[in-house]
Amino acid sequence: MANTTSAKKATRKIMRRTAVNKARRSRMRGFVCNVEEAITAGDKSAALAALRAAEPEIMRAAQKGVVAKNNASRKVSRLTQRIAKLA
């Protein structure tokens, strides 16, 4: 348990940041899930539309430090490849 006032404040800040990051990560995962559902259904146009909505969310999460930049790029790349295979 934190003893000093600065450590107590740091704990409060960490809790607030954790809540924000969890919300961002959850939002990103929701958008990715929408893309994956469209891919599973085999609907290429819906999958493309979902990807257009998901890509900015994924990159925003990377920009904010929720996920690593390469991780975000890899997610987008793999989703794009899966959509391209639908034909």
DSSP file (Angstrom, degrees, kcal/mol; ACC not computed):
  #  RESIDUE AA STRUCTURE BP1 BP2  ACC     N-H-->O    O-->H-N    N-H-->O    O-->H-N    TCO  KAPPA ALPHA  PHI   PSI    X-CA   Y-CA   Z-CA
    1    1 A M              0   0    0      0, 0.0     2,-0.1     0, 0.0     7,-0.1   0.000 360.0 360.0 360.0 141.7    0.0    0.0    0.0
    2    2 A A        +     0   0    0      1,-0.1     3,-0.0     5,-0.1     6,-0.0  -0.424 360.0 179.2 -68.9 137.1    1.2    3.5   -0.9
    3    3 A N        +     0   0    0     -2,-0.1    -1,-0.1     5,-0.0     2,-0.1   0.799  56.4  69.3-105.6 -44.2    2.4    5.5    2.1
    4    4 A T  S  > S-     0   0    0      1,-0.1     4,-2.1     4,-0.0     5,-0.2  -0.374  83.0-120.7 -79.5 157.8    3.6    8.9    0.7
    5    5 A T  H  > S+     0   0    0      1,-0.2     4,-2.3     2,-0.2     5,-0.2   0.875 114.2  52.8 -64.5 -36.4    1.1   11.4   -0.6
    6    6 A S  H  > S+     0   0    0      1,-0.2     4,-2.4     2,-0.2    -1,-0.2   0.884 109.1  49.2 -67.6 -36.5    2.9   11.3   -4.0
    7    7 A A  H  > S+     0   0    0      2,-0.2     4,-2.0     1,-0.2    -1,-0.2   0.880 110.4  50.9 -68.6 -37.1    2.5    7.6   -4.2
    8    8 A K  H  X S+     0   0    0     -4,-2.1     4,-1.9     2,-0.2    -2,-0.2   0.906 111.4  47.8 -65.0 -41.8   -1.1    7.8   -3.3
    9    9 A K  H  X S+     0   0    0     -4,-2.3     4,-2.6     2,-0.2    -2,-0.2   0.922 109.4  53.2 -64.6 -43.6   -1.7   10.4   -6.0
   10   10 A A  H  X S+     0   0    0     -4,-2.4     4,-2.5     1,-0.2    -1,-0.2   0.889 107.6  52.2 -58.9 -39.1    0.2    8.2   -8.5
   11   11 A T  H  X S+     0   0    0     -4,-2.0     4,-2.1     2,-0.2    -1,-0.2   0.907 109.3  49.1 -63.5 -42.0   -2.1    5.3   -7.6
   12   12 A R  H  X S+     0   0    0     -4,-1.9     4,-2.0     2,-0.2    -2,-0.2   0.916 112.0  48.7 -63.3 -42.8   -5.2    7.4   -8.2
   13   13 A K  H  X S+     0   0    0     -4,-2.6     4,-2.6     1,-0.2     5,-0.2   0.909 109.7  51.9 -63.3 -42.4   -3.8    8.5  -11.6
   14   14 A I  H  X S+     0   0    0     -4,-2.5     4,-2.6     1,-0.2    -1,-0.2   0.901 108.1  51.9 -61.6 -41.2   -3.0    5.0  -12.6
   15   15 A M  H  X S+     0   0    0     -4,-2.1     4,-1.9     2,-0.2    -1,-0.2   0.908 111.2  47.1 -63.0 -41.7   -6.5    3.9  -11.8
   16   16 A R  H  X S+     0   0    0     -4,-2.0     4,-1.9     2,-0.2    -2,-0.2   0.925 113.7  47.2 -65.7 -44.0   -8.0    6.6  -13.9
   17   17 A R  H  X S+     0   0    0     -4,-2.6     4,-2.9     1,-0.2     5,-0.2   0.886 109.5  54.6 -65.0 -38.8   -5.7    5.9  -16.9
   18   18 A T  H  X S+     0   0    0     -4,-2.6     4,-2.6     1,-0.2    -1,-0.2   0.910 107.5  50.0 -61.2 -42.5   -6.4    2.1  -16.6
   19   19 A A  H  X S+     0   0    0     -4,-1.9     4,-2.0     2,-0.2    -1,-0.2   0.915 112.7  46.6 -62.9 -42.9  -10.2    2.8  -16.9
   20   20 A V  H  X S+     0   0    0     -4,-1.9     4,-2.3     2,-0.2    -2,-0.2   0.923 113.5  48.3 -65.0 -44.6   -9.6    5.0  -20.0
   21   21 A N  H  X S+     0   0    0     -4,-2.9     4,-2.8     1,-0.2     5,-0.2   0.883 109.6  52.5 -65.2 -38.6   -7.3    2.4  -21.6
   22   22 A K  H  X S+     0   0    0     -4,-2.6     4,-2.7    -5,-0.2    -1,-0.2   0.917 109.9  49.2 -62.4 -42.1   -9.7   -0.4  -20.9
   23   23 A A  H  X S+     0   0    0     -4,-2.0     4,-2.4     2,-0.2    -2,-0.2   0.922 112.7  47.0 -63.4 -43.8  -12.5    1.5  -22.5
   24   24 A R  H  X S+     0   0    0     -4,-2.3     4,-2.4     2,-0.2    -2,-0.2   0.918 113.5  47.7 -63.7 -44.0  -10.4    2.3  -25.6
   25   25 A R  H  X S+     0   0    0     -4,-2.8     4,-2.5     1,-0.2    -2,-0.2   0.912 112.5  49.2 -64.7 -42.0   -9.2   -1.4  -25.9
   26   26 A S  H  X S+     0   0    0     -4,-2.7     4,-2.0    -5,-0.2    -1,-0.2   0.909 111.1  49.9 -63.2 -42.8  -12.8   -2.6  -25.5
   27   27 A R  H  X S+     0   0    0     -4,-2.4     4,-1.9     2,-0.2    -2,-0.2   0.918 111.4  48.9 -61.7 -44.5  -14.0   -0.2  -28.2
   28   28 A M  H  X S+     0   0    0     -4,-2.4     4,-2.3     1,-0.2    -2,-0.2   0.920 110.2  50.9 -61.6 -44.8  -11.3   -1.3  -30.5
   29   29 A R  H  X S+     0   0    0     -4,-2.5     4,-2.5     1,-0.2    -1,-0.2   0.859 106.9  55.2 -63.3 -35.5  -12.1   -5.0  -30.0
   30   30 A G  H  X S+     0   0    0     -4,-2.0     4,-1.8     2,-0.2    -1,-0.2   0.917 108.7  46.7 -62.6 -43.7  -15.7   -4.3  -30.7
   31   31 A F  H  X S+     0   0    0     -4,-1.9     4,-1.7     2,-0.2    -2,-0.2   0.907 112.7  49.5 -65.5 -41.5  -14.9   -2.8  -34.1
   32   32 A V  H  X S+     0   0    0     -4,-2.3     4,-2.4     1,-0.2    -2,-0.2   0.896 108.5  54.1 -63.4 -39.5  -12.6   -5.6  -34.9
   33   33 A C  H  X S+     0   0    0     -4,-2.5     4,-2.5     1,-0.2    -1,-0.2   0.882 104.4  54.6 -62.1 -39.4  -15.3   -8.1  -33.9
   34   34 A N  H  X S+     0   0    0     -4,-1.8     4,-1.9     2,-0.2    -1,-0.2   0.905 109.4  47.6 -60.9 -41.4  -17.7   -6.4  -36.3
   35   35 A V  H  X S+     0   0    0     -4,-1.7     4,-2.2    15,-0.2    -2,-0.2   0.934 111.8  49.5 -64.5 -46.2  -15.2   -6.9  -39.2
   36   36 A E  H  X S+     0   0    0     -4,-2.4     4,-2.6     1,-0.2    -2,-0.2   0.867 108.9  52.6 -64.1 -36.5  -14.6  -10.6  -38.2
   37   37 A E  H  X S+     0   0    0     -4,-2.5     4,-2.1     2,-0.2    -1,-0.2   0.908 109.9  48.7 -64.4 -41.3  -18.4  -11.2  -38.1
   38   38 A A  H  X>S+     0   0    0     -4,-1.9     5,-1.8     2,-0.2     4,-0.8   0.883 111.7  49.6 -65.7 -37.9  -18.8   -9.8  -41.6
   39   39 A I  H ><5S+     0   0    0     -4,-2.2     3,-0.8     2,-0.2    -2,-0.2   0.929 110.4  50.0 -65.4 -44.9  -15.9  -11.9  -42.9
   40   40 A T  H 3<5S+     0   0    0     -4,-2.6    -2,-0.2     1,-0.3    -1,-0.2   0.875 108.8  52.3 -61.4 -37.8  -17.4  -15.0  -41.3
   41   41 A A  H 3<5S-     0   0    0     -4,-2.1    -1,-0.3    -5,-0.2    -2,-0.2   0.691 111.5-125.4 -71.8 -17.4  -20.8  -14.3  -42.9
   42   42 A G  T <<5 +     0   0    0     -4,-0.8     2,-1.0    -3,-0.8    -3,-0.2   0.646  61.9 142.5  83.4  14.9  -19.0  -14.0  -46.2
   43   43 A D     >< -     0   0    0     -5,-1.8     4,-2.2     1,-0.2    -1,-0.2  -0.774  27.2-176.3 -94.1  99.5  -20.3  -10.5  -46.9
   44   44 A K  H  > S+     0   0    0     -2,-1.0     4,-2.5     1,-0.2     5,-0.2   0.901  80.1  49.6 -66.3 -42.5  -17.4   -8.6  -48.6
   45   45 A S  H  > S+     0   0    0      1,-0.2     4,-2.1     2,-0.2    -1,-0.2   0.900 113.7  46.2 -65.7 -39.7  -19.1   -5.2  -48.9
   46   46 A A  H  > S+     0   0    0      2,-0.2     4,-2.5     1,-0.2    -1,-0.2   0.881 112.2  52.0 -67.8 -37.5  -20.1   -5.3  -45.2
   47   47 A A  H  X S+     0   0    0     -4,-2.2     4,-2.4    -9,-0.3    -2,-0.2   0.904 109.7  48.8 -65.6 -41.4  -16.7   -6.4  -44.2
   48   48 A L  H  X S+     0   0    0     -4,-2.5     4,-2.3     2,-0.2    -2,-0.2   0.912 112.0  48.8 -63.9 -42.2  -15.1   -3.6  -46.2
   49   49 A A  H  X S+     0   0    0     -4,-2.1     4,-1.4     1,-0.2    -2,-0.2   0.908 112.3  48.4 -63.8 -41.6  -17.4   -1.0  -44.6
   50   50 A A  H  X S+     0   0    0     -4,-2.5     4,-2.2     1,-0.2   -15,-0.2   0.880 110.5  51.4 -66.1 -37.9  -16.7   -2.5  -41.1
   51   51 A L  H  X S+     0   0    0     -4,-2.4     4,-2.9     2,-0.2    -2,-0.2   0.891 105.4  55.5 -66.2 -39.2  -12.9   -2.3  -41.8
   52   52 A R  H  < S+     0   0    0     -4,-2.3    -1,-0.2     1,-0.2    -2,-0.2   0.852 113.7  41.9 -61.4 -33.4  -13.2    1.3  -42.9
   53   53 A A  H  X S+     0   0    0     -4,-1.4     4,-0.7    -5,-0.2    -2,-0.2   0.832 117.0  47.9 -78.9 -33.8  -14.8    2.1  -39.5
   54   54 A A  H  X S+     0   0    0     -4,-2.2     4,-2.6   -23,-0.2     5,-0.2   0.847  97.1  68.1 -79.1 -35.0  -12.4   -0.2  -37.5
   55   55 A E  H  X S+     0   0    0     -4,-2.9     4,-2.6     1,-0.2     5,-0.2   0.908 100.6  46.6 -57.9 -47.0   -9.1    1.0  -39.0
   56   56 A P  H  > S+     0   0    0      0, 0.0     4,-2.3     0, 0.0    -1,-0.2   0.881 113.2  51.1 -62.5 -34.6   -9.1    4.5  -37.5
   57   57 A E  H  X S+     0   0    0     -4,-0.7     4,-2.0     2,-0.2    -2,-0.2   0.911 111.0  47.5 -66.4 -41.8  -10.1    3.0  -34.1
   58   58 A I  H  X S+     0   0    0     -4,-2.6     4,-1.8     1,-0.2    -1,-0.2   0.933 114.9  45.4 -64.7 -46.0   -7.3    0.6  -34.2
   59   59 A M  H  X S+     0   0    0     -4,-2.6     4,-2.5    -5,-0.2    -1,-0.2   0.851 110.4  53.9 -68.2 -33.6   -4.8    3.2  -35.2
   60   60 A R  H  X S+     0   0    0     -4,-2.3     4,-2.1    -5,-0.2    -1,-0.2   0.901 107.0  52.0 -65.6 -39.6   -6.1    5.6  -32.5
   61   61 A A  H  <>S+     0   0    0     -4,-2.0     5,-2.5     1,-0.2     6,-0.9   0.888 111.1  47.9 -62.2 -38.7   -5.6    2.9  -29.9
   62   62 A A  H ><5S+     0   0    0     -4,-1.8     3,-1.0     4,-0.2    -2,-0.2   0.908 110.1  51.5 -67.6 -41.6   -2.0    2.6  -31.1
   63   63 A Q  H 3<5S+     0   0    0     -4,-2.5    -2,-0.2     1,-0.3    -1,-0.2   0.861 110.3  49.1 -63.3 -36.0   -1.5    6.3  -31.0
   64   64 A K  T 3<5S-     0   0    0     -4,-2.1    -1,-0.3    -5,-0.1    -2,-0.2   0.516 118.2-112.1 -83.5  -4.8   -2.8    6.5  -27.5
   65   65 A G  T < 5S+     0   0    0     -3,-1.0    -3,-0.2    -4,-0.4    -2,-0.1   0.605  83.0 122.5  87.9  11.7   -0.5    3.6  -26.4
   66   66 A V  S   <S+     0   0    0     -5,-2.5     2,-0.3    -6,-0.2    -4,-0.2   0.912  86.1  11.7 -72.5 -42.3   -3.2    1.1  -25.7
   67   67 A V  S    S-     0   0    0     -6,-0.9    -2,-0.3    -9,-0.2    -1,-0.2  -0.912  96.0 -93.9-127.4 159.7   -1.7   -1.3  -28.2
   68   68 A A     >  -     0   0    0     -2,-0.3     4,-2.2     1,-0.1     5,-0.2  -0.354  32.6-118.0 -71.7 154.1    1.7   -1.2  -29.9
   69   69 A K  H  > S+     0   0    0      1,-0.2     4,-2.3     2,-0.2     5,-0.2   0.905 114.9  47.0 -60.1 -44.8    2.0    0.5  -33.3
   70   70 A N  H  > S+     0   0    0      1,-0.2     4,-2.4     2,-0.2    -1,-0.2   0.860 109.4  55.2 -67.4 -34.5    3.2   -2.7  -35.1
   71   71 A N  H  > S+     0   0    0      2,-0.2     4,-2.2     1,-0.2    -2,-0.2   0.926 109.7  46.5 -61.4 -45.3    0.4   -4.7  -33.4
   72   72 A A  H  X S+     0   0    0     -4,-2.2     4,-2.2     2,-0.2    -2,-0.2   0.919 112.5  49.5 -64.0 -44.7   -2.2   -2.3  -34.8
   73   73 A S  H  X S+     0   0    0     -4,-2.3     4,-2.6     1,-0.2    -1,-0.2   0.894 110.3  51.2 -61.8 -40.1   -0.7   -2.4  -38.2
   74   74 A R  H  X S+     0   0    0     -4,-2.4     4,-2.7     2,-0.2     5,-0.2   0.904 108.3  51.6 -64.8 -42.1   -0.6   -6.2  -38.1
   75   75 A K  H  X S+     0   0    0     -4,-2.2     4,-2.3     2,-0.2     5,-0.2   0.942 112.9  44.9 -58.8 -48.7   -4.3   -6.4  -37.1
   76   76 A V  H  X S+     0   0    0     -4,-2.2     4,-2.5     1,-0.2    -2,-0.2   0.922 113.8  50.3 -62.5 -44.8   -5.3   -4.1  -40.0
   77   77 A S  H  X S+     0   0    0     -4,-2.6     4,-2.3     1,-0.2    -1,-0.2   0.917 111.9  46.4 -61.3 -45.4   -3.1   -6.0  -42.5
   78   78 A R  H  X S+     0   0    0     -4,-2.7     4,-2.2     2,-0.2    -1,-0.2   0.884 112.6  49.6 -68.4 -38.0   -4.5   -9.4  -41.5
   79   79 A L  H  X S+     0   0    0     -4,-2.3     4,-2.1    -5,-0.2    -1,-0.2   0.916 110.8  51.0 -64.9 -41.1   -8.1   -8.2  -41.6
   80   80 A T  H  X S+     0   0    0     -4,-2.5     4,-2.3     1,-0.2    -2,-0.2   0.911 110.0  49.8 -61.4 -43.1   -7.5   -6.7  -45.1
   81   81 A Q  H  X S+     0   0    0     -4,-2.3     4,-1.5     1,-0.2    -1,-0.2   0.906 109.6  50.8 -62.3 -42.1   -5.9   -9.9  -46.3
   82   82 A R  H  X S+     0   0    0     -4,-2.2     4,-0.6     1,-0.2    -1,-0.2   0.876 111.0  48.7 -65.5 -36.5   -8.9  -12.0  -45.0
   83   83 A I  H >X S+     0   0    0     -4,-2.1     3,-1.1     1,-0.2     4,-0.7   0.899 107.5  55.3 -67.9 -39.9  -11.3   -9.6  -46.8
   84   84 A A  H 3< S+     0   0    0     -4,-2.3     3,-0.4     1,-0.3    -1,-0.2   0.829 102.6  57.3 -62.8 -31.4   -9.4   -9.8  -50.0
   85   85 A K  H 3< S+     0   0    0     -4,-1.5    -1,-0.3     1,-0.2    -2,-0.2   0.697  90.4  74.1 -73.2 -18.0   -9.7  -13.6  -49.9
   86   86 A L  H <<        0   0    0     -3,-1.1    -1,-0.2    -4,-0.6    -2,-0.2   0.925 360.0 360.0 -61.9 -45.5  -13.5  -13.4  -49.9
   87   87 A A     <        0   0    0     -4,-0.7    -1,-0.2    -3,-0.4    -3,-0.1   0.464 360.0 360.0  43.5 360.0  -13.8  -12.5  -53.5
